[in-house]
């Protein structure tokens, strides 16, 4: 089994802040910060997925209902706003319908 990727590395909170420590994992460099062209708050959003479903915390095959999803989220200590869940559910149903209309298999 591959060691899980964490931002803490070996327990040092600054570990992920040094680019050489995350080489070959998930790292990027923003050159605009070196040129003093940023004047205000700065934020980054990193999105991804697990290539191995076994490692996905929400990939548990027992999660087949909203109640089971809520239990799993609580176990993980994660929170999802109800509006975000409703929007996500609505969009996924739309994608499923489009997949069916194009002849793709859906579960």
Jmol script that loads the backbone (N, CA, C; Angstrom):
load data "model"
ATOM      1  N   UNK A   1       0.849  -1.189   0.000  1.00  0.00           N
ATOM      2  CA  UNK A   1       0.000   0.000   0.000  1.00  0.00           C
ATOM      3  C   UNK A   1       0.890   1.246   0.000  1.00  0.00           C
ATOM      4  N   UNK A   2       0.502   2.219  -0.768  1.00  0.00           N
ATOM      5  CA  UNK A   2       1.227   3.478  -0.860  1.00  0.00           C
ATOM      6  C   UNK A   2       0.926   4.314   0.373  1.00  0.00           C
ATOM      7  N   UNK A   3       1.953   4.998   0.899  1.00  0.00           N
ATOM      8  CA  UNK A   3       1.721   5.886   2.031  1.00  0.00           C
ATOM      9  C   UNK A   3       0.762   6.996   1.626  1.00  0.00           C
ATOM     10  N   UNK A   4      -0.196   7.331   2.468  1.00  0.00           N
ATOM     11  CA  UNK A   4      -1.138   8.390   2.112  1.00  0.00           C
ATOM     12  C   UNK A   4      -0.437   9.744   2.032  1.00  0.00           C
ATOM     13  N   UNK A   5      -0.908  10.566   1.120  1.00  0.00           N
ATOM     14  CA  UNK A   5      -0.378  11.913   0.966  1.00  0.00           C
ATOM     15  C   UNK A   5      -1.018  12.812   2.011  1.00  0.00           C
ATOM     16  N   UNK A   6      -0.185  13.466   2.801  1.00  0.00           N
ATOM     17  CA  UNK A   6      -0.699  14.396   3.792  1.00  0.00           C
ATOM     18  C   UNK A   6       0.081  15.690   3.705  1.00  0.00           C
ATOM     19  N   UNK A   7      -0.517  16.765   4.152  1.00  0.00           N
ATOM     20  CA  UNK A   7       0.159  18.059   4.155  1.00  0.00           C
ATOM     21  C   UNK A   7       1.163  18.155   5.292  1.00  0.00           C
ATOM     22  N   UNK A   8       1.080  17.247   6.256  1.00  0.00           N
ATOM     23  CA  UNK A   8       1.967  17.321   7.414  1.00  0.00           C
ATOM     24  C   UNK A   8       3.307  16.632   7.200  1.00  0.00           C
ATOM     25  N   UNK A   9       3.392  15.797   6.181  1.00  0.00           N
ATOM     26  CA  UNK A   9       4.656  15.110   5.955  1.00  0.00           C
ATOM     27  C   UNK A   9       5.042  14.282   7.165  1.00  0.00           C
ATOM     28  N   UNK A  10       6.149  14.608   7.766  1.00  0.00           N
ATOM     29  CA  UNK A  10       6.655  13.846   8.904  1.00  0.00           C
ATOM     30  C   UNK A  10       6.323  14.527  10.232  1.00  0.00           C
ATOM     31  N   UNK A  11       5.210  15.245  10.292  1.00  0.00           N
ATOM     32  CA  UNK A  11       4.784  15.880  11.525  1.00  0.00           C
ATOM     33  C   UNK A  11       5.162  17.342  11.630  1.00  0.00           C
ATOM     34  N   UNK A  12       5.872  17.867  10.655  1.00  0.00           N
ATOM     35  CA  UNK A  12       6.276  19.265  10.654  1.00  0.00           C
ATOM     36  C   UNK A  12       5.259  20.072   9.858  1.00  0.00           C
ATOM     37  N   UNK A  13       4.592  21.019  10.510  1.00  0.00           N
ATOM     38  CA  UNK A  13       3.545  21.802   9.840  1.00  0.00           C
ATOM     39  C   UNK A  13       4.077  22.586   8.644  1.00  0.00           C
ATOM     40  N   UNK A  14       5.342  22.934   8.636  1.00  0.00           N
ATOM     41  CA  UNK A  14       5.922  23.705   7.533  1.00  0.00           C
ATOM     42  C   UNK A  14       6.394  22.805   6.392  1.00  0.00           C
ATOM     43  N   UNK A  15       6.309  21.496   6.552  1.00  0.00           N
ATOM     44  CA  UNK A  15       6.827  20.546   5.565  1.00  0.00           C
ATOM     45  C   UNK A  15       6.299  20.822   4.163  1.00  0.00           C
ATOM     46  N   UNK A  16       4.999  20.998   4.015  1.00  0.00           N
ATOM     47  CA  UNK A  16       4.406  21.186   2.695  1.00  0.00           C
ATOM     48  C   UNK A  16       4.687  22.575   2.125  1.00  0.00           C
ATOM     49  N   UNK A  17       5.141  23.488   2.956  1.00  0.00           N
ATOM     50  CA  UNK A  17       5.423  24.838   2.487  1.00  0.00           C
ATOM     51  C   UNK A  17       6.750  24.971   1.761  1.00  0.00           C
ATOM     52  N   UNK A  18       7.559  23.957   1.785  1.00  0.00           N
ATOM     53  CA  UNK A  18       8.859  23.983   1.101  1.00  0.00           C
ATOM     54  C   UNK A  18       8.749  23.110  -0.135  1.00  0.00           C
ATOM     55  N   UNK A  19       8.874  23.721  -1.309  1.00  0.00           N
ATOM     56  CA  UNK A  19       8.592  23.050  -2.575  1.00  0.00           C
ATOM     57  C   UNK A  19       9.368  21.745  -2.746  1.00  0.00           C
ATOM     58  N   UNK A  20      10.631  21.714  -2.342  1.00  0.00           N
ATOM     59  CA  UNK A  20      11.431  20.504  -2.538  1.00  0.00           C
ATOM     60  C   UNK A  20      10.886  19.307  -1.756  1.00  0.00           C
ATOM     61  N   UNK A  21      10.163  19.548  -0.687  1.00  0.00           N
ATOM     62  CA  UNK A  21       9.584  18.449   0.089  1.00  0.00           C
ATOM     63  C   UNK A  21       8.423  17.777  -0.634  1.00  0.00           C
ATOM     64  N   UNK A  22       7.731  18.499  -1.500  1.00  0.00           N
ATOM     65  CA  UNK A  22       6.558  17.940  -2.169  1.00  0.00           C
ATOM     66  C   UNK A  22       6.839  17.600  -3.626  1.00  0.00           C
ATOM     67  N   UNK A  23       8.108  17.603  -4.011  1.00  0.00           N
ATOM     68  CA  UNK A  23       8.498  17.251  -5.369  1.00  0.00           C
ATOM     69  C   UNK A  23       7.988  15.846  -5.712  1.00  0.00           C
ATOM     70  N   UNK A  24       7.306  15.720  -6.829  1.00  0.00           N
ATOM     71  CA  UNK A  24       6.766  14.430  -7.236  1.00  0.00           C
ATOM     72  C   UNK A  24       5.441  14.095  -6.590  1.00  0.00           C
ATOM     73  N   UNK A  25       4.919  14.991  -5.810  1.00  0.00           N
ATOM     74  CA  UNK A  25       3.611  14.781  -5.194  1.00  0.00           C
ATOM     75  C   UNK A  25       2.640  15.795  -5.772  1.00  0.00           C
ATOM     76  N   UNK A  26       2.363  16.827  -5.043  1.00  0.00           N
ATOM     77  CA  UNK A  26       1.464  17.866  -5.517  1.00  0.00           C
ATOM     78  C   UNK A  26       2.061  19.199  -5.106  1.00  0.00           C
ATOM     79  N   UNK A  27       2.674  19.863  -6.039  1.00  0.00           N
ATOM     80  CA  UNK A  27       3.289  21.138  -5.721  1.00  0.00           C
ATOM     81  C   UNK A  27       3.207  22.075  -6.908  1.00  0.00           C
ATOM     82  N   UNK A  28       3.196  23.341  -6.645  1.00  0.00           N
ATOM     83  CA  UNK A  28       3.250  24.338  -7.705  1.00  0.00           C
ATOM     84  C   UNK A  28       3.928  25.576  -7.160  1.00  0.00           C
ATOM     85  N   UNK A  29       4.421  26.372  -8.069  1.00  0.00           N
ATOM     86  CA  UNK A  29       5.098  27.598  -7.681  1.00  0.00           C
ATOM     87  C   UNK A  29       4.417  28.757  -8.386  1.00  0.00           C
ATOM     88  N   UNK A  30       4.092  29.784  -7.651  1.00  0.00           N
ATOM     89  CA  UNK A  30       3.468  30.980  -8.204  1.00  0.00           C
ATOM     90  C   UNK A  30       4.536  32.057  -8.326  1.00  0.00           C
ATOM     91  N   UNK A  31       5.022  32.258  -9.544  1.00  0.00           N
ATOM     92  CA  UNK A  31       6.092  33.227  -9.771  1.00  0.00           C
ATOM     93  C   UNK A  31       5.648  34.670  -9.579  1.00  0.00           C
ATOM     94  N   UNK A  32       4.353  34.927  -9.595  1.00  0.00           N
ATOM     95  CA  UNK A  32       3.901  36.317  -9.401  1.00  0.00           C
ATOM     96  C   UNK A  32       4.202  36.801  -7.994  1.00  0.00           C
ATOM     97  N   UNK A  33       4.307  35.882  -7.041  1.00  0.00           N
ATOM     98  CA  UNK A  33       4.612  36.289  -5.673  1.00  0.00           C
ATOM     99  C   UNK A  33       6.033  36.818  -5.549  1.00  0.00           C
ATOM    100  N   UNK A  34       6.917  36.333  -6.401  1.00  0.00           N
ATOM    101  CA  UNK A  34       8.312  36.789  -6.374  1.00  0.00           C
ATOM    102  C   UNK A  34       8.478  38.176  -6.984  1.00  0.00           C
ATOM    103  N   UNK A  35       7.476  38.639  -7.715  1.00  0.00           N
ATOM    104  CA  UNK A  35       7.613  39.897  -8.435  1.00  0.00           C
ATOM    105  C   UNK A  35       6.772  41.016  -7.832  1.00  0.00           C
ATOM    106  N   UNK A  36       6.266  40.811  -6.630  1.00  0.00           N
ATOM    107  CA  UNK A  36       5.481  41.832  -5.911  1.00  0.00           C
ATOM    108  C   UNK A  36       4.334  42.387  -6.743  1.00  0.00           C
ATOM    109  N   UNK A  37       3.677  41.516  -7.528  1.00  0.00           N
ATOM    110  CA  UNK A  37       2.548  41.971  -8.334  1.00  0.00           C
ATOM    111  C   UNK A  37       1.207  41.636  -7.692  1.00  0.00           C
ATOM    112  N   UNK A  38       1.228  41.063  -6.526  1.00  0.00           N
ATOM    113  CA  UNK A  38      -0.008  40.693  -5.847  1.00  0.00           C
ATOM    114  C   UNK A  38      -0.317  41.745  -4.801  1.00  0.00           C
ATOM    115  N   UNK A  39      -1.515  42.337  -4.921  1.00  0.00           N
ATOM    116  CA  UNK A  39      -1.903  43.383  -3.969  1.00  0.00           C
ATOM    117  C   UNK A  39      -3.245  43.019  -3.349  1.00  0.00           C
ATOM    118  N   UNK A  40      -3.238  42.126  -2.421  1.00  0.00           N
ATOM    119  CA  UNK A  40      -4.486  41.770  -1.763  1.00  0.00           C
ATOM    120  C   UNK A  40      -4.479  40.328  -1.312  1.00  0.00           C
ATOM    121  N   UNK A  41      -5.612  39.857  -0.825  1.00  0.00           N
ATOM    122  CA  UNK A  41      -5.701  38.462  -0.384  1.00  0.00           C
ATOM    123  C   UNK A  41      -5.442  37.511  -1.550  1.00  0.00           C
ATOM    124  N   UNK A  42      -4.937  36.359  -1.232  1.00  0.00           N
ATOM    125  CA  UNK A  42      -4.609  35.358  -2.238  1.00  0.00           C
ATOM    126  C   UNK A  42      -5.164  34.024  -1.775  1.00  0.00           C
ATOM    127  N   UNK A  43      -5.771  33.274  -2.689  1.00  0.00           N
ATOM    128  CA  UNK A  43      -6.311  31.961  -2.338  1.00  0.00           C
ATOM    129  C   UNK A  43      -6.087  31.005  -3.495  1.00  0.00           C
ATOM    130  N   UNK A  44      -5.901  29.752  -3.176  1.00  0.00           N
ATOM    131  CA  UNK A  44      -5.760  28.695  -4.165  1.00  0.00           C
ATOM    132  C   UNK A  44      -6.766  27.604  -3.832  1.00  0.00           C
ATOM    133  N   UNK A  45      -7.284  26.957  -4.840  1.00  0.00           N
ATOM    134  CA  UNK A  45      -8.181  25.826  -4.666  1.00  0.00           C
ATOM    135  C   UNK A  45      -7.541  24.642  -5.360  1.00  0.00           C
ATOM    136  N   UNK A  46      -7.349  23.565  -4.621  1.00  0.00           N
ATOM    137  CA  UNK A  46      -6.777  22.357  -5.185  1.00  0.00           C
ATOM    138  C   UNK A  46      -7.851  21.280  -5.147  1.00  0.00           C
ATOM    139  N   UNK A  47      -8.184  20.746  -6.298  1.00  0.00           N
ATOM    140  CA  UNK A  47      -9.204  19.696  -6.393  1.00  0.00           C
ATOM    141  C   UNK A  47      -8.559  18.455  -6.996  1.00  0.00           C
ATOM    142  N   UNK A  48      -9.028  17.329  -6.594  1.00  0.00           N
ATOM    143  CA  UNK A  48      -8.471  16.108  -7.146  1.00  0.00           C
ATOM    144  C   UNK A  48      -9.334  14.917  -6.810  1.00  0.00           C
ATOM    145  N   UNK A  49      -8.798  13.763  -7.075  1.00  0.00           N
ATOM    146  CA  UNK A  49      -9.516  12.537  -6.827  1.00  0.00           C
ATOM    147  C   UNK A  49      -8.490  11.452  -6.530  1.00  0.00           C
ATOM    148  N   UNK A  50      -8.967  10.341  -6.050  1.00  0.00           N
ATOM    149  CA  UNK A  50      -8.103   9.212  -5.752  1.00  0.00           C
ATOM    150  C   UNK A  50      -8.075   8.285  -6.956  1.00  0.00           C
ATOM    151  N   UNK A  51      -6.881   7.967  -7.449  1.00  0.00           N
ATOM    152  CA  UNK A  51      -6.783   7.043  -8.578  1.00  0.00           C
ATOM    153  C   UNK A  51      -7.098   5.618  -8.138  1.00  0.00           C
ATOM    154  N   UNK A  52      -6.935   5.334  -6.858  1.00  0.00           N
ATOM    155  CA  UNK A  52      -7.276   4.028  -6.305  1.00  0.00           C
ATOM    156  C   UNK A  52      -8.510   4.212  -5.423  1.00  0.00           C
ATOM    157  N   UNK A  53      -9.679   3.725  -5.874  1.00  0.00           N
ATOM    158  CA  UNK A  53     -10.916   3.920  -5.099  1.00  0.00           C
ATOM    159  C   UNK A  53     -10.840   3.398  -3.671  1.00  0.00           C
ATOM    160  N   UNK A  54      -9.972   2.423  -3.417  1.00  0.00           N
ATOM    161  CA  UNK A  54      -9.843   1.878  -2.066  1.00  0.00           C
ATOM    162  C   UNK A  54      -9.323   2.940  -1.104  1.00  0.00           C
ATOM    163  N   UNK A  55      -8.539   3.901  -1.608  1.00  0.00           N
ATOM    164  CA  UNK A  55      -7.972   4.946  -0.762  1.00  0.00           C
ATOM    165  C   UNK A  55      -8.913   6.138  -0.581  1.00  0.00           C
ATOM    166  N   UNK A  56      -9.998   6.191  -1.335  1.00  0.00           N
ATOM    167  CA  UNK A  56     -10.945   7.304  -1.273  1.00  0.00           C
ATOM    168  C   UNK A  56     -11.797   7.189  -0.019  1.00  0.00           C
ATOM    169  N   UNK A  57     -11.702   8.163   0.897  1.00  0.00           N
ATOM    170  CA  UNK A  57     -12.486   8.074   2.143  1.00  0.00           C
ATOM    171  C   UNK A  57     -13.993   8.003   1.898  1.00  0.00           C
ATOM    172  N   UNK A  58     -14.457   8.602   0.811  1.00  0.00           N
ATOM    173  CA  UNK A  58     -15.891   8.549   0.513  1.00  0.00           C
ATOM    174  C   UNK A  58     -16.216   7.475  -0.529  1.00  0.00           C
ATOM    175  N   UNK A  59     -15.230   6.648  -0.879  1.00  0.00           N
ATOM    176  CA  UNK A  59     -15.448   5.597  -1.860  1.00  0.00           C
ATOM    177  C   UNK A  59     -15.965   4.304  -1.241  1.00  0.00           C
ATOM    178  N   UNK A  60     -16.300   4.338   0.037  1.00  0.00           N
ATOM    179  CA  UNK A  60     -16.814   3.168   0.746  1.00  0.00           C
ATOM    180  C   UNK A  60     -18.095   2.685   0.068  1.00  0.00           C
ATOM    181  N   UNK A  61     -18.117   1.427  -0.348  1.00  0.00           N
ATOM    182  CA  UNK A  61     -19.278   0.867  -1.039  1.00  0.00           C
ATOM    183  C   UNK A  61     -20.517   0.795  -0.147  1.00  0.00           C
ATOM    184  N   UNK A  62     -20.345   0.947   1.166  1.00  0.00           N
ATOM    185  CA  UNK A  62     -21.487   0.939   2.084  1.00  0.00           C
ATOM    186  C   UNK A  62     -22.238   2.263   2.045  1.00  0.00           C
ATOM    187  N   UNK A  63     -21.631   3.295   1.466  1.00  0.00           N
ATOM    188  CA  UNK A  63     -22.277   4.612   1.386  1.00  0.00           C
ATOM    189  C   UNK A  63     -23.193   4.619   0.159  1.00  0.00           C
ATOM    190  N   UNK A  64     -24.466   4.289   0.406  1.00  0.00           N
ATOM    191  CA  UNK A  64     -25.439   4.194  -0.683  1.00  0.00           C
ATOM    192  C   UNK A  64     -26.668   5.050  -0.439  1.00  0.00           C
ATOM    193  N   UNK A  65     -26.642   5.843   0.626  1.00  0.00           N
ATOM    194  CA  UNK A  65     -27.779   6.703   0.929  1.00  0.00           C
ATOM    195  C   UNK A  65     -27.254   7.998   1.533  1.00  0.00           C
ATOM    196  N   UNK A  66     -28.136   8.990   1.615  1.00  0.00           N
ATOM    197  CA  UNK A  66     -27.720  10.252   2.233  1.00  0.00           C
ATOM    198  C   UNK A  66     -27.410  10.051   3.718  1.00  0.00           C
ATOM    199  N   UNK A  67     -28.157   9.180   4.365  1.00  0.00           N
ATOM    200  CA  UNK A  67     -27.898   8.915   5.785  1.00  0.00           C
ATOM    201  C   UNK A  67     -26.515   8.298   5.973  1.00  0.00           C
ATOM    202  N   UNK A  68     -26.164   7.323   5.123  1.00  0.00           N
ATOM    203  CA  UNK A  68     -24.845   6.694   5.214  1.00  0.00           C
ATOM    204  C   UNK A  68     -23.744   7.704   4.875  1.00  0.00           C
ATOM    205  N   UNK A  69     -24.018   8.576   3.913  1.00  0.00           N
ATOM    206  CA  UNK A  69     -23.078   9.635   3.553  1.00  0.00           C
ATOM    207  C   UNK A  69     -22.851  10.552   4.752  1.00  0.00           C
ATOM    208  N   UNK A  70     -23.933  10.951   5.419  1.00  0.00           N
ATOM    209  CA  UNK A  70     -23.817  11.832   6.586  1.00  0.00           C
ATOM    210  C   UNK A  70     -23.037  11.165   7.719  1.00  0.00           C
ATOM    211  N   UNK A  71     -23.259   9.877   7.929  1.00  0.00           N
ATOM    212  CA  UNK A  71     -22.515   9.148   8.965  1.00  0.00           C
ATOM    213  C   UNK A  71     -21.031   9.134   8.627  1.00  0.00           C
ATOM    214  N   UNK A  72     -20.706   8.839   7.356  1.00  0.00           N
ATOM    215  CA  UNK A  72     -19.300   8.799   6.944  1.00  0.00           C
ATOM    216  C   UNK A  72     -18.662  10.174   7.088  1.00  0.00           C
ATOM    217  N   UNK A  73     -19.358  11.229   6.695  1.00  0.00           N
ATOM    218  CA  UNK A  73     -18.825  12.587   6.828  1.00  0.00           C
ATOM    219  C   UNK A  73     -18.561  12.913   8.303  1.00  0.00           C
ATOM    220  N   UNK A  74     -19.482  12.504   9.175  1.00  0.00           N
ATOM    221  CA  UNK A  74     -19.312  12.756  10.608  1.00  0.00           C
ATOM    222  C   UNK A  74     -18.104  11.988  11.156  1.00  0.00           C
ATOM    223  N   UNK A  75     -17.936  10.746  10.706  1.00  0.00           N
ATOM    224  CA  UNK A  75     -16.771   9.955  11.130  1.00  0.00           C
ATOM    225  C   UNK A  75     -15.464  10.636  10.715  1.00  0.00           C
ATOM    226  N   UNK A  76     -15.460  11.242   9.541  1.00  0.00           N
ATOM    227  CA  UNK A  76     -14.265  11.914   9.033  1.00  0.00           C
ATOM    228  C   UNK A  76     -14.073  13.304   9.633  1.00  0.00           C
ATOM    229  N   UNK A  77     -15.115  13.819  10.286  1.00  0.00           N
ATOM    230  CA  UNK A  77     -15.047  15.164  10.845  1.00  0.00           C
ATOM    231  C   UNK A  77     -15.206  16.234   9.775  1.00  0.00           C
ATOM    232  N   UNK A  78     -15.872  15.878   8.665  1.00  0.00           N
ATOM    233  CA  UNK A  78     -16.068  16.801   7.546  1.00  0.00           C
ATOM    234  C   UNK A  78     -17.492  17.340   7.578  1.00  0.00           C
ATOM    235  N   UNK A  79     -17.676  18.519   7.004  1.00  0.00           N
ATOM    236  CA  UNK A  79     -18.985  19.162   6.960  1.00  0.00           C
ATOM    237  C   UNK A  79     -19.255  19.633   5.536  1.00  0.00           C
ATOM    238  N   UNK A  80     -20.481  19.447   5.091  1.00  0.00           N
ATOM    239  CA  UNK A  80     -20.905  19.917   3.779  1.00  0.00           C
ATOM    240  C   UNK A  80     -22.200  20.687   3.969  1.00  0.00           C
ATOM    241  N   UNK A  81     -22.207  21.930   3.563  1.00  0.00           N
ATOM    242  CA  UNK A  81     -23.393  22.765   3.681  1.00  0.00           C
ATOM    243  C   UNK A  81     -24.554  22.135   2.912  1.00  0.00           C
ATOM    244  N   UNK A  82     -25.756  22.194   3.478  1.00  0.00           N
ATOM    245  CA  UNK A  82     -26.928  21.586   2.829  1.00  0.00           C
ATOM    246  C   UNK A  82     -27.145  22.116   1.418  1.00  0.00           C
ATOM    247  N   UNK A  83     -26.925  23.416   1.200  1.00  0.00           N
ATOM    248  CA  UNK A  83     -27.098  23.979  -0.143  1.00  0.00           C
ATOM    249  C   UNK A  83     -26.095  23.379  -1.119  1.00  0.00           C
ATOM    250  N   UNK A  84     -24.865  23.166  -0.666  1.00  0.00           N
ATOM    251  CA  UNK A  84     -23.857  22.548  -1.521  1.00  0.00           C
ATOM    252  C   UNK A  84     -24.237  21.117  -1.868  1.00  0.00           C
ATOM    253  N   UNK A  85     -24.779  20.389  -0.872  1.00  0.00           N
ATOM    254  CA  UNK A  85     -25.194  19.010  -1.130  1.00  0.00           C
ATOM    255  C   UNK A  85     -26.342  18.976  -2.134  1.00  0.00           C
ATOM    256  N   UNK A  86     -27.306  19.861  -1.973  1.00  0.00           N
ATOM    257  CA  UNK A  86     -28.453  19.890  -2.883  1.00  0.00           C
ATOM    258  C   UNK A  86     -28.001  20.208  -4.305  1.00  0.00           C
ATOM    259  N   UNK A  87     -27.104  21.181  -4.452  1.00  0.00           N
ATOM    260  CA  UNK A  87     -26.608  21.538  -5.781  1.00  0.00           C
ATOM    261  C   UNK A  87     -25.833  20.372  -6.398  1.00  0.00           C
ATOM    262  N   UNK A  88     -24.993  19.736  -5.599  1.00  0.00           N
ATOM    263  CA  UNK A  88     -24.210  18.601  -6.076  1.00  0.00           C
ATOM    264  C   UNK A  88     -25.126  17.453  -6.515  1.00  0.00           C
ATOM    265  N   UNK A  89     -26.141  17.163  -5.712  1.00  0.00           N
ATOM    266  CA  UNK A  89     -27.082  16.092  -6.043  1.00  0.00           C
ATOM    267  C   UNK A  89     -27.821  16.394  -7.335  1.00  0.00           C
ATOM    268  N   UNK A  90     -28.277  17.622  -7.463  1.00  0.00           N
ATOM    269  CA  UNK A  90     -29.008  18.032  -8.663  1.00  0.00           C
ATOM    270  C   UNK A  90     -28.143  17.901  -9.908  1.00  0.00           C
ATOM    271  N   UNK A  91     -26.914  18.366  -9.820  1.00  0.00           N
ATOM    272  CA  UNK A  91     -26.009  18.277 -10.977  1.00  0.00           C
ATOM    273  C   UNK A  91     -25.693  16.831 -11.329  1.00  0.00           C
ATOM    274  N   UNK A  92     -25.457  15.995 -10.308  1.00  0.00           N
ATOM    275  CA  UNK A  92     -25.118  14.605 -10.602  1.00  0.00           C
ATOM    276  C   UNK A  92     -26.286  13.889 -11.273  1.00  0.00           C
ATOM    277  N   UNK A  93     -27.508  14.187 -10.849  1.00  0.00           N
ATOM    278  CA  UNK A  93     -28.673  13.583 -11.504  1.00  0.00           C
ATOM    279  C   UNK A  93     -28.768  14.026 -12.956  1.00  0.00           C
ATOM    280  N   UNK A  94     -28.433  15.291 -13.209  1.00  0.00           N
ATOM    281  CA  UNK A  94     -28.418  15.789 -14.591  1.00  0.00           C
ATOM    282  C   UNK A  94     -27.382  15.068 -15.433  1.00  0.00           C
ATOM    283  N   UNK A  95     -26.189  14.846 -14.870  1.00  0.00           N
ATOM    284  CA  UNK A  95     -25.130  14.133 -15.594  1.00  0.00           C
ATOM    285  C   UNK A  95     -25.530  12.685 -15.864  1.00  0.00           C
ATOM    286  N   UNK A  96     -26.190  12.063 -14.890  1.00  0.00           N
ATOM    287  CA  UNK A  96     -26.648  10.683 -15.069  1.00  0.00           C
ATOM    288  C   UNK A  96     -27.671  10.604 -16.191  1.00  0.00           C
ATOM    289  N   UNK A  97     -28.579  11.566 -16.225  1.00  0.00           N
ATOM    290  CA  UNK A  97     -29.593  11.578 -17.281  1.00  0.00           C
ATOM    291  C   UNK A  97     -28.958  11.761 -18.657  1.00  0.00           C
ATOM    292  N   UNK A  98     -28.001  12.646 -18.753  1.00  0.00           N
ATOM    293  CA  UNK A  98     -27.304  12.856 -20.031  1.00  0.00           C
ATOM    294  C   UNK A  98     -26.562  11.581 -20.437  1.00  0.00           C
ATOM    295  N   UNK A  99     -25.924  10.919 -19.482  1.00  0.00           N
ATOM    296  CA  UNK A  99     -25.212   9.675 -19.783  1.00  0.00           C
ATOM    297  C   UNK A  99     -26.184   8.621 -20.311  1.00  0.00           C
ATOM    298  N   UNK A 100     -27.342   8.516 -19.689  1.00  0.00           N
ATOM    299  CA  UNK A 100     -28.350   7.544 -20.148  1.00  0.00           C
ATOM    300  C   UNK A 100     -28.817   7.869 -21.561  1.00  0.00           C
ATOM    301  N   UNK A 101     -29.057   9.141 -21.833  1.00  0.00           N
ATOM    302  CA  UNK A 101     -29.528   9.555 -23.156  1.00  0.00           C
ATOM    303  C   UNK A 101     -28.503   9.280 -24.243  1.00  0.00           C
ATOM    304  N   UNK A 102     -27.234   9.301 -23.888  1.00  0.00           N
ATOM    305  CA  UNK A 102     -26.191   9.039 -24.880  1.00  0.00           C
ATOM    306  C   UNK A 102     -25.819   7.568 -24.950  1.00  0.00           C
ATOM    307  N   UNK A 103     -26.498   6.733 -24.155  1.00  0.00           N
ATOM    308  CA  UNK A 103     -26.279   5.295 -24.213  1.00  0.00           C
ATOM    309  C   UNK A 103     -25.190   4.769 -23.312  1.00  0.00           C
ATOM    310  N   UNK A 104     -24.669   5.614 -22.425  1.00  0.00           N
ATOM    311  CA  UNK A 104     -23.658   5.146 -21.490  1.00  0.00           C
ATOM    312  C   UNK A 104     -24.309   4.401 -20.329  1.00  0.00           C
ATOM    313  N   UNK A 105     -23.610   3.390 -19.834  1.00  0.00           N
ATOM    314  CA  UNK A 105     -24.131   2.601 -18.729  1.00  0.00           C
ATOM    315  C   UNK A 105     -24.035   3.396 -17.422  1.00  0.00           C
ATOM    316  N   UNK A 106     -25.089   3.365 -16.640  1.00  0.00           N
ATOM    317  CA  UNK A 106     -25.096   4.011 -15.320  1.00  0.00           C
ATOM    318  C   UNK A 106     -25.544   2.993 -14.289  1.00  0.00           C
ATOM    319  N   UNK A 107     -25.112   3.188 -13.074  1.00  0.00           N
ATOM    320  CA  UNK A 107     -25.498   2.262 -12.002  1.00  0.00           C
ATOM    321  C   UNK A 107     -26.583   2.858 -11.150  1.00  0.00           C
TER     322      UNK A 107
END
end "model"
wireframe off; spacefill off
backbone 0.3
color backbone group
